[in-house]
Amino acid sequence: MSAAARFLSFGRSAWIWVGAAMALAGVLASAFLPTKSFWLDEAMSVRYAGFERLPSVAFTDGGNFALYYLLLHGWLRLGSSDGFVRALSVIAAVLAIPCVYLVGRRLFDARVGIFAAFLLATNAFFISYAQEARGYTLFVLLSLLSTFFFLDVLERRAWQPAVPYVVASTLMVYDHLFGALVLAAHIMSALSVFRRQLPWTRLSFCYAAIALLAAPLALEAYRHGTEGIAWVPPLSLAALGGFFVAVSGGVLALLANAGAATYAVLPARLPSACASRASAVTAVLIWIFVPVLACALFSLAVRPIFEARYLITVVPMLAILAAAGLDRLSSRPALYGALALFALASVLGIGNAYSAPKEDWRGVAALIAARARPGDVVECTPAYAAIPLRHELDALARPAPVTISTAALDGAADRLARIWVVERESTGLRSGFTEALATQAHAMTTKAAERRGVRIDRSFFSIRVRLYAR
């Protein structure tokens, strides 16, 4: 019996430990929730969710995050403060904790499930996206539900599990298009790991139903094109390595996860336990690497789409794999030492996530409101940077006497005495995309500087604000 089994035998108290993990995730995700300004993507979430017509809410972003925008549409009727809007992601993150426990218990046992619950609850990458008004934690929640019901379809000789699997998987794809990669990983594991118990008829029905239900989303995504991901830079070895550091929650967390995962992959000593455990470990490895490899190959062969947050469903699978390694530790000092290492890695990673600088649109709005005069015009570059700025200006108690221009001023600029130029700096993006934005920003500042001097020049992390006035 392993050290985890001897010294951490949870028994009937398993759900108490799961509840503790949920509470921990809730506390970590809620800390400092309203203190930071929305960044661009969060402001866009609120804008899209605020449309009146539900089809516009769902498909305005090419169908991506359709489910999240619809939920946020209803959520905004209850409140609109930054912290309250982000709380929807916190709720999804907390609900994902019992789901990862259930998947870990289904594959291994309750101890692995509980370890996985705590590892996910303290993962810095997961917590950072639980604090954003985006649909990533909902994506994690639905992917875990889909995986749990997938295992149910394989194990139960009945048609009943097929319905929740179809529902959860369809909702997952409607939340994020990369949910299709999760389904591809399920199919791959079914063909390679679970082929002896493969219910061909039920699975065929499930995937046919999912494809049919997701057809409107696929059509809308095709119509929308790839404009929304045109900024993604080409994949490189450095980016691939950075991905694993990011989803682990930092360098130390990556080392801890790699060590535990390696121990999980080692063959079991008892031959009777080897087959079932090896199958479970292999399935988890497939669920981790199939989405990553598919995304990487598509990025190299077609166009770049490799972005860490799009693959956030890998995080709970890493937690389950590391938990399986922890469960196999054969001595108390080794187990407690490993848990201490994971705890330290989580403290460092989450601390870095809390202190990481973000776009301070709230500070930009406060500066403009304090120094603006009637008749002032604000130009934003890129043009979509006006979305978070408008969000923060609208949230001020006293409206700022400015007009945000939605088009180039050109000749109209000659008649203006004061022009604010707000530039969102573009770093880490595809080179051609960055150069186009730089050209646009240069043209805008050149026009604003004609017969005007710079009166204010301030930076708010990745945002530069300049006031040109005569």
VEXVOLUM-69052 format. One record per residue (C-alpha): x, y, z; residue in one letter. Coordinates in steps of 0.001 Angstrom, whole numbers. Example, Ala and Ser with C-alpha at 12.3 -4.5 7.8 and 13.67 -1.06 7.14 Angstrom:
<sites>
site u=12300&v=-4500&w=7800&code=a
site u=13670&v=-1060&w=7140&code=s
</sites>
This chain:
<sites>
site u=0&v=0&w=0&code=m
site u=1332&v=3456&w=-925&code=s
site u=2058&v=6226&w=1561&code=a
site u=-996&v=8100&w=319&code=a
site u=-3186&v=5070&w=1005&code=a
site u=-1743&v=4493&w=4489&code=r
site u=-1507&v=8053&w=5785&code=f
site u=-4193&v=9815&w=3757&code=l
site u=-6992&v=7266&w=3679&code=s
site u=-9965&v=9528&w=3023&code=f
site u=-12767&v=6994&w=3117&code=g
site u=-16188&v=8561&w=3537&code=r
site u=-14642&v=11961&w=4174&code=s
site u=-13633&v=12293&w=506&code=a
site u=-16317&v=14851&w=-280&code=w
site u=-15270&v=16909&w=2750&code=i
site u=-11808&v=17156&w=1203&code=w
site u=-13336&v=18015&w=-2152&code=v
site u=-15374&v=20738&w=-454&code=g
site u=-12176&v=22071&w=1105&code=a
site u=-10540&v=22159&w=-2328&code=a
site u=-13567&v=24008&w=-3733&code=m
site u=-13386&v=26551&w=-906&code=a
site u=-9662&v=27024&w=-1506&code=l
site u=-10221&v=27574&w=-5229&code=a
site u=-12992&v=30057&w=-4451&code=g
site u=-10810&v=32042&w=-2068&code=v
site u=-7808&v=32108&w=-4398&code=l
site u=-9913&v=33045&w=-7424&code=a
site u=-11834&v=35756&w=-5547&code=s
site u=-8788&v=37468&w=-4029&code=a
site u=-8248&v=40987&w=-5431&code=f
site u=-10983&v=40279&w=-7976&code=l
site u=-12276&v=43860&w=-8426&code=p
site u=-8973&v=45664&w=-7952&code=t
site u=-7563&v=45383&w=-11466&code=k
site u=-8985&v=47045&w=-14537&code=s
site u=-10549&v=45032&w=-17328&code=f
site u=-8136&v=44340&w=-20146&code=w
site u=-9137&v=44358&w=-23807&code=l
site u=-10623&v=40856&w=-24027&code=d
site u=-12664&v=41266&w=-20848&code=e
site u=-14141&v=44542&w=-22060&code=a
site u=-15016&v=42842&w=-25337&code=m
site u=-16799&v=40084&w=-23390&code=s
site u=-19028&v=42668&w=-21712&code=v
site u=-19647&v=44441&w=-25007&code=r
site u=-20636&v=41277&w=-26863&code=y
site u=-22780&v=40005&w=-23992&code=a
site u=-24554&v=43349&w=-23841&code=g
site u=-26125&v=43068&w=-27292&code=f
site u=-29913&v=42887&w=-27245&code=e
site u=-30484&v=40087&w=-29766&code=r
site u=-29385&v=36659&w=-28546&code=l
site u=-28074&v=35519&w=-31976&code=p
site u=-25821&v=38594&w=-31997&code=s
site u=-24636&v=37753&w=-28486&code=v
site u=-23796&v=34170&w=-29412&code=a
site u=-22224&v=34596&w=-32835&code=f
site u=-20664&v=38052&w=-32790&code=t
site u=-17193&v=36553&w=-32259&code=d
site u=-17573&v=33904&w=-34935&code=g
site u=-19256&v=31552&w=-32488&code=g
site u=-16311&v=31324&w=-30118&code=n
site u=-17414&v=31655&w=-26480&code=f
site u=-21026&v=31591&w=-27694&code=a
site u=-22223&v=29794&w=-24571&code=l
site u=-20228&v=32030&w=-22226&code=y
site u=-21555&v=35217&w=-23842&code=y
site u=-25116&v=33951&w=-23503&code=l
site u=-24594&v=33174&w=-19821&code=l
site u=-22907&v=36531&w=-19295&code=l
site u=-25839&v=38222&w=-21041&code=h
site u=-28113&v=36992&w=-18263&code=g
site u=-25492&v=37541&w=-15556&code=w
site u=-25211&v=41247&w=-16455&code=l
site u=-28860&v=41721&w=-15547&code=r
site u=-27882&v=41040&w=-11929&code=l
site u=-24905&v=43406&w=-11795&code=g
site u=-22243&v=45024&w=-13922&code=s
site u=-19290&v=45862&w=-11675&code=s
site u=-15940&v=44433&w=-12750&code=d
site u=-15746&v=42087&w=-9760&code=g
site u=-19293&v=40823&w=-10237&code=f
site u=-18771&v=40180&w=-13943&code=v
site u=-15624&v=38177&w=-13186&code=r
site u=-17457&v=36179&w=-10509&code=a
site u=-19095&v=34103&w=-13247&code=l
site u=-15659&v=32683&w=-14092&code=s
site u=-14985&v=32067&w=-10397&code=v
site u=-18179&v=30001&w=-10106&code=i
site u=-17188&v=27880&w=-13113&code=a
site u=-13711&v=27374&w=-11629&code=a
site u=-15106&v=26223&w=-8291&code=v
site u=-17518&v=23803&w=-9989&code=l
site u=-14626&v=22332&w=-11987&code=a
site u=-13004&v=21071&w=-8764&code=i
site u=-15514&v=18274&w=-7984&code=p
site u=-15503&v=17363&w=-11668&code=c
site u=-11755&v=16760&w=-11747&code=v
site u=-12178&v=14703&w=-8572&code=y
site u=-14807&v=12546&w=-10262&code=l
site u=-12660&v=11964&w=-13352&code=v
site u=-9615&v=11128&w=-11203&code=g
site u=-11681&v=8759&w=-9062&code=r
site u=-13196&v=7112&w=-12135&code=r
site u=-9774&v=6471&w=-13658&code=l
site u=-7816&v=5628&w=-10481&code=f
site u=-9355&v=6025&w=-7016&code=d
site u=-10658&v=8641&w=-4582&code=a
site u=-7179&v=9588&w=-3334&code=r
site u=-6011&v=10468&w=-6843&code=v
site u=-9196&v=12459&w=-7348&code=g
site u=-8645&v=14449&w=-4160&code=i
site u=-4998&v=15141&w=-4966&code=f
site u=-6072&v=16287&w=-8441&code=a
site u=-8744&v=18553&w=-6953&code=a
site u=-6186&v=20360&w=-4785&code=f
site u=-3609&v=20526&w=-7583&code=l
site u=-6155&v=22144&w=-9905&code=l
site u=-7420&v=24489&w=-7172&code=a
site u=-3886&v=25794&w=-6626&code=t
site u=-2712&v=25916&w=-10248&code=n
site u=-1632&v=29492&w=-10985&code=a
site u=-2624&v=29342&w=-14654&code=f
site u=-6104&v=28084&w=-13778&code=f
site u=-6569&v=30683&w=-11019&code=i
site u=-5419&v=33536&w=-13257&code=s
site u=-8135&v=32742&w=-15813&code=y
site u=-10682&v=32219&w=-13048&code=a
site u=-10147&v=35926&w=-12369&code=q
site u=-10972&v=37049&w=-15902&code=e
site u=-14302&v=37803&w=-17537&code=a
site u=-13693&v=35184&w=-20203&code=r
site u=-15049&v=31694&w=-20806&code=g
site u=-11918&v=29661&w=-20101&code=y
site u=-12887&v=28189&w=-16719&code=t
site u=-16302&v=27321&w=-18162&code=l
site u=-14386&v=25535&w=-20935&code=f
site u=-12471&v=23540&w=-18310&code=v
site u=-15673&v=22676&w=-16444&code=l
site u=-17455&v=21436&w=-19561&code=l
site u=-14407&v=19479&w=-20776&code=s
site u=-14281&v=17621&w=-17463&code=l
site u=-18005&v=16858&w=-17615&code=l
site u=-17577&v=15650&w=-21191&code=s
site u=-14668&v=13404&w=-20172&code=t
site u=-16570&v=11985&w=-17208&code=f
site u=-19578&v=11098&w=-19358&code=f
site u=-17269&v=9716&w=-22055&code=f
site u=-15953&v=7230&w=-19499&code=l
site u=-19548&v=6518&w=-18503&code=d
site u=-20450&v=5681&w=-22100&code=v
site u=-17528&v=3263&w=-22295&code=l
site u=-18208&v=1501&w=-19004&code=e
site u=-21986&v=1218&w=-18848&code=r
site u=-23788&v=-1118&w=-21242&code=r
site u=-26744&v=1191&w=-21727&code=a
site u=-27801&v=4132&w=-23844&code=w
site u=-28556&v=6503&w=-20968&code=q
site u=-24976&v=7909&w=-20612&code=p
site u=-24945&v=8870&w=-24294&code=a
site u=-27355&v=11751&w=-23733&code=v
site u=-25333&v=13639&w=-21067&code=p
site u=-22155&v=13014&w=-23085&code=y
site u=-23708&v=14591&w=-26173&code=v
site u=-25090&v=17519&w=-24158&code=v
site u=-21850&v=18241&w=-22261&code=a
site u=-19697&v=17882&w=-25376&code=s
site u=-21940&v=20118&w=-27491&code=t
site u=-21978&v=22805&w=-24805&code=l
site u=-18184&v=22523&w=-24555&code=m
site u=-17750&v=23130&w=-28284&code=v
site u=-20189&v=26053&w=-28134&code=y
site u=-18097&v=27563&w=-25366&code=d
site u=-14805&v=27208&w=-27226&code=h
site u=-14075&v=25844&w=-30685&code=l
site u=-10998&v=24036&w=-29361&code=f
site u=-13435&v=21699&w=-27614&code=g
site u=-13231&v=19730&w=-30861&code=a
site u=-9655&v=18816&w=-29868&code=l
site u=-10925&v=17367&w=-26583&code=v
site u=-13332&v=15185&w=-28551&code=l
site u=-10513&v=14140&w=-30883&code=a
site u=-8523&v=13066&w=-27823&code=a
site u=-11513&v=11048&w=-26601&code=h
site u=-11747&v=9259&w=-29942&code=i
site u=-8014&v=8559&w=-29963&code=m
site u=-8130&v=7089&w=-26454&code=s
site u=-11176&v=5008&w=-27361&code=a
site u=-9400&v=3501&w=-30363&code=l
site u=-6101&v=2855&w=-28582&code=s
site u=-6759&v=2339&w=-24861&code=v
site u=-10386&v=1270&w=-24503&code=f
site u=-10808&v=-633&w=-27772&code=r
site u=-11724&v=-3906&w=-26030&code=r
site u=-14801&v=-2321&w=-24470&code=q
site u=-15619&v=-8&w=-27333&code=l
site u=-19382&v=468&w=-27847&code=p
site u=-19219&v=1349&w=-31528&code=w
site u=-22915&v=1998&w=-31998&code=t
site u=-23310&v=4314&w=-29021&code=r
site u=-20146&v=6287&w=-29763&code=l
site u=-21095&v=6648&w=-33426&code=s
site u=-24472&v=7985&w=-32365&code=f
site u=-22838&v=10401&w=-29912&code=c
site u=-20411&v=11908&w=-32409&code=y
site u=-23038&v=12107&w=-35150&code=a
site u=-25365&v=13955&w=-32758&code=a
site u=-22601&v=16319&w=-31617&code=i
site u=-21641&v=17076&w=-35224&code=a
site u=-25257&v=17786&w=-36118&code=l
site u=-25840&v=20040&w=-33104&code=l
site u=-22555&v=21888&w=-33648&code=a
site u=-23159&v=22418&w=-37390&code=a
site u=-24552&v=25987&w=-36978&code=p
site u=-21483&v=26909&w=-34937&code=l
site u=-19131&v=25449&w=-37537&code=a
site u=-20893&v=27352&w=-40305&code=l
site u=-20684&v=30627&w=-38400&code=e
site u=-17000&v=30047&w=-37607&code=a
site u=-16329&v=29400&w=-41304&code=y
site u=-18125&v=32608&w=-42295&code=r
site u=-16257&v=34602&w=-39675&code=h
site u=-12860&v=33424&w=-40871&code=g
site u=-9584&v=33663&w=-38996&code=t
site u=-9467&v=37402&w=-38452&code=e
site u=-9854&v=36969&w=-34704&code=g
site u=-6624&v=34946&w=-34421&code=i
site u=-4568&v=36835&w=-37006&code=a
site u=-2373&v=38124&w=-34182&code=w
site u=-1153&v=34662&w=-33040&code=v
site u=2632&v=34421&w=-33650&code=p
site u=4270&v=31460&w=-35391&code=p
site u=4996&v=28432&w=-33237&code=l
site u=8566&v=27995&w=-32028&code=s
site u=10391&v=25681&w=-29640&code=l
site u=10549&v=28520&w=-27137&code=a
site u=6792&v=29005&w=-27382&code=a
site u=6222&v=25264&w=-26907&code=l
site u=8423&v=25234&w=-23813&code=g
site u=6732&v=28373&w=-22529&code=g
site u=3380&v=26662&w=-22931&code=f
site u=4254&v=23865&w=-20512&code=f
site u=5713&v=26360&w=-18033&code=v
site u=2535&v=28425&w=-18252&code=a
site u=-25&v=25620&w=-17867&code=v
site u=1982&v=24125&w=-14992&code=s
site u=1918&v=27441&w=-13147&code=g
site u=5612&v=28335&w=-13302&code=g
site u=9051&v=26766&w=-13627&code=v
site u=9047&v=25166&w=-10172&code=l
site u=5519&v=23870&w=-10722&code=a
site u=6624&v=22402&w=-14067&code=l
site u=9461&v=20525&w=-12344&code=l
site u=7100&v=19240&w=-9649&code=a
site u=4520&v=18133&w=-12225&code=n
site u=7177&v=16512&w=-14407&code=a
site u=8548&v=14549&w=-11458&code=g
site u=5140&v=13351&w=-10308&code=a
site u=4048&v=12554&w=-13860&code=a
site u=7201&v=10526&w=-14470&code=t
site u=6514&v=8505&w=-11353&code=y
site u=2923&v=7965&w=-12481&code=a
site u=4088&v=6588&w=-15839&code=v
site u=6485&v=4050&w=-14288&code=l
site u=5104&v=472&w=-14399&code=p
site u=3308&v=-741&w=-11299&code=a
site u=5060&v=-3435&w=-9268&code=r
site u=2001&v=-5677&w=-9079&code=l
site u=1144&v=-7219&w=-12479&code=p
site u=-2555&v=-7356&w=-11598&code=s
site u=-2623&v=-3609&w=-11009&code=a
site u=-418&v=-2795&w=-13950&code=c
site u=-2931&v=-3245&w=-16762&code=a
site u=-5755&v=-1058&w=-15426&code=s
site u=-3415&v=1606&w=-14107&code=r
site u=-1393&v=1700&w=-17316&code=a
site u=-4581&v=2114&w=-19334&code=s
site u=-5681&v=5019&w=-17159&code=a
site u=-2280&v=6704&w=-17364&code=v
site u=-2156&v=6210&w=-21134&code=t
site u=-5605&v=7728&w=-21517&code=a
site u=-4604&v=10812&w=-19533&code=v
site u=-1424&v=11182&w=-21593&code=l
site u=-3514&v=11054&w=-24773&code=i
site u=-5906&v=13667&w=-23404&code=w
site u=-2913&v=15917&w=-22704&code=i
site u=-840&v=15501&w=-25836&code=f
site u=-3390&v=14993&w=-28625&code=v
site u=-4805&v=18562&w=-28331&code=p
site u=-1305&v=20018&w=-27968&code=v
site u=171&v=18104&w=-30912&code=l
site u=-2859&v=18710&w=-33141&code=a
site u=-2711&v=22427&w=-32428&code=c
site u=1049&v=22505&w=-32987&code=a
site u=871&v=20618&w=-36290&code=l
site u=-1933&v=22850&w=-37569&code=f
site u=107&v=25920&w=-36590&code=s
site u=3122&v=24665&w=-38529&code=l
site u=1249&v=23400&w=-41591&code=a
site u=-1628&v=25852&w=-42036&code=v
site u=-1592&v=28957&w=-39845&code=r
site u=-601&v=29803&w=-36261&code=p
site u=-3291&v=29010&w=-33693&code=i
site u=-1087&v=27821&w=-30807&code=f
site u=-1949&v=29863&w=-27729&code=e
site u=-1686&v=28547&w=-24160&code=a
site u=-5100&v=29697&w=-22963&code=r
site u=-6829&v=27979&w=-25894&code=y
site u=-5447&v=24693&w=-24527&code=l
site u=-6428&v=25269&w=-20887&code=i
site u=-8257&v=21906&w=-20832&code=t
site u=-4813&v=20321&w=-20546&code=v
site u=-4449&v=21739&w=-17005&code=v
site u=-6850&v=19371&w=-15176&code=p
site u=-5362&v=16398&w=-17023&code=m
site u=-1891&v=17421&w=-15854&code=l
site u=-3310&v=17603&w=-12334&code=a
site u=-4717&v=14064&w=-12594&code=i
site u=-1446&v=12697&w=-13957&code=l
site u=586&v=14368&w=-11200&code=a
site u=-1935&v=13136&w=-8610&code=a
site u=-1476&v=9579&w=-9867&code=a
site u=2258&v=9985&w=-9292&code=g
site u=1760&v=11347&w=-5775&code=l
site u=-522&v=8416&w=-4946&code=d
site u=2271&v=5974&w=-5734&code=r
site u=4886&v=7458&w=-3404&code=l
site u=5915&v=4687&w=-1023&code=s
site u=7138&v=6635&w=1998&code=s
site u=5733&v=9350&w=4222&code=r
site u=8744&v=11734&w=3891&code=p
site u=8652&v=11452&w=106&code=a
site u=4924&v=12158&w=-28&code=l
site u=5037&v=15098&w=2367&code=y
site u=8120&v=16470&w=645&code=g
site u=6371&v=16317&w=-2723&code=a
site u=3258&v=18006&w=-1313&code=l
site u=5435&v=20734&w=202&code=a
site u=7116&v=21274&w=-3181&code=l
site u=3745&v=21601&w=-4906&code=f
site u=2555&v=24007&w=-2193&code=a
site u=5636&v=26190&w=-2596&code=l
site u=5274&v=26176&w=-6381&code=a
site u=1622&v=27202&w=-6038&code=s
site u=2418&v=30043&w=-3635&code=v
site u=5076&v=31399&w=-5972&code=l
site u=2979&v=30937&w=-9110&code=g
site u=-215&v=32437&w=-7717&code=i
site u=1746&v=35272&w=-6137&code=g
site u=3242&v=36079&w=-9522&code=n
site u=-217&v=35889&w=-11107&code=a
site u=-1625&v=38339&w=-8555&code=y
site u=1228&v=40817&w=-9015&code=s
site u=1540&v=40532&w=-12798&code=a
site u=911&v=43919&w=-14439&code=p
site u=-2156&v=44223&w=-16650&code=k
site u=-3546&v=46824&w=-18988&code=e
site u=-4652&v=49683&w=-16722&code=d
site u=-7581&v=51102&w=-18662&code=w
site u=-9052&v=52310&w=-15387&code=r
site u=-5996&v=54514&w=-14870&code=g
site u=-6194&v=55765&w=-18454&code=v
site u=-9847&v=56724&w=-18010&code=a
site u=-9124&v=58470&w=-14705&code=a
site u=-6336&v=60543&w=-16282&code=l
site u=-8444&v=61591&w=-19258&code=i
site u=-11430&v=62424&w=-17042&code=a
site u=-9271&v=64552&w=-14726&code=a
site u=-7490&v=66530&w=-17459&code=r
site u=-10046&v=66633&w=-20285&code=a
site u=-11828&v=69764&w=-21474&code=r
site u=-15103&v=70078&w=-23376&code=p
site u=-14500&v=69440&w=-27070&code=g
site u=-11574&v=67065&w=-26551&code=d
site u=-11412&v=64086&w=-28916&code=v
site u=-9798&v=60734&w=-28149&code=v
site u=-8279&v=58583&w=-30873&code=e
site u=-7371&v=54973&w=-30082&code=c
site u=-4927&v=52755&w=-31851&code=t
site u=-5731&v=50046&w=-32664&code=p
site u=-9325&v=51128&w=-33143&code=a
site u=-10649&v=48293&w=-30972&code=y
site u=-8747&v=49758&w=-28003&code=a
site u=-11695&v=52133&w=-27716&code=a
site u=-13767&v=49250&w=-26286&code=i
site u=-12019&v=48932&w=-22882&code=p
site u=-11517&v=52706&w=-22688&code=l
site u=-15201&v=53362&w=-23252&code=r
site u=-16057&v=50702&w=-20663&code=h
site u=-13955&v=52422&w=-17994&code=e
site u=-15113&v=55940&w=-18907&code=l
site u=-18741&v=54827&w=-18658&code=d
site u=-18033&v=53403&w=-15194&code=a
site u=-16866&v=56783&w=-13827&code=l
site u=-19176&v=58636&w=-11478&code=a
site u=-18680&v=61856&w=-13446&code=r
site u=-18708&v=61541&w=-17252&code=p
site u=-15606&v=62788&w=-19015&code=a
site u=-16259&v=65657&w=-21501&code=p
site u=-14616&v=63820&w=-24408&code=v
site u=-15645&v=62151&w=-27626&code=t
site u=-14037&v=58861&w=-28625&code=i
site u=-13493&v=58919&w=-32368&code=s
site u=-14475&v=55709&w=-34128&code=t
site u=-12762&v=56645&w=-37397&code=a
site u=-9643&v=58481&w=-38523&code=a
site u=-9962&v=62235&w=-38005&code=l
site u=-7994&v=63184&w=-41121&code=d
site u=-9099&v=66692&w=-42184&code=g
site u=-11270&v=67174&w=-39107&code=a
site u=-8142&v=67144&w=-36957&code=a
site u=-7169&v=70596&w=-38209&code=d
site u=-10158&v=72142&w=-36442&code=r
site u=-9419&v=70553&w=-33063&code=l
site u=-7367&v=72268&w=-30393&code=a
site u=-6766&v=69153&w=-28274&code=r
site u=-6444&v=65518&w=-29316&code=i
site u=-5819&v=62584&w=-27004&code=w
site u=-3995&v=59624&w=-28559&code=v
site u=-4322&v=56330&w=-26678&code=v
site u=-2003&v=53650&w=-28018&code=e
site u=-2197&v=50033&w=-26925&code=r
site u=1282&v=48648&w=-27419&code=e
site u=1428&v=45361&w=-29320&code=s
site u=4103&v=42933&w=-28181&code=t
site u=4471&v=39203&w=-28672&code=g
site u=2204&v=39198&w=-31734&code=l
site u=2746&v=38003&w=-35295&code=r
site u=5337&v=40253&w=-36986&code=s
site u=3179&v=41414&w=-39891&code=g
site u=289&v=42150&w=-37539&code=f
site u=2552&v=44182&w=-35233&code=t
site u=4033&v=46164&w=-38119&code=e
site u=577&v=47090&w=-39423&code=a
site u=-462&v=48345&w=-35998&code=l
site u=2792&v=50314&w=-35640&code=a
site u=2204&v=51986&w=-39010&code=t
site u=-1329&v=52910&w=-37985&code=q
site u=-134&v=54349&w=-34665&code=a
site u=2614&v=56378&w=-36353&code=h
site u=174&v=57902&w=-38838&code=a
site u=-2236&v=58815&w=-36043&code=m
site u=377&v=60455&w=-33814&code=t
site u=1889&v=62328&w=-36764&code=t
site u=-1494&v=63817&w=-37645&code=k
site u=-2245&v=64718&w=-34034&code=a
site u=1166&v=66385&w=-33607&code=a
site u=659&v=68822&w=-36513&code=e
site u=813&v=72368&w=-35040&code=r
site u=351&v=70913&w=-31560&code=r
site u=2691&v=70191&w=-28692&code=g
site u=2735&v=67240&w=-26318&code=v
site u=1151&v=68317&w=-23042&code=r
site u=803&v=64871&w=-21403&code=i
site u=2757&v=61678&w=-22067&code=d
site u=2008&v=58863&w=-19627&code=r
site u=2305&v=55079&w=-19723&code=s
site u=24&v=52579&w=-18013&code=f
site u=1912&v=49308&w=-18449&code=f
site u=1187&v=48494&w=-22115&code=s
site u=-876&v=51614&w=-22819&code=i
site u=578&v=54995&w=-23764&code=r
site u=-1509&v=58148&w=-23423&code=v
site u=-539&v=61452&w=-25040&code=r
site u=-2365&v=64748&w=-25169&code=l
site u=-1562&v=66996&w=-28139&code=y
site u=-2730&v=70587&w=-27724&code=a
site u=-2126&v=73997&w=-29233&code=r
</sites>
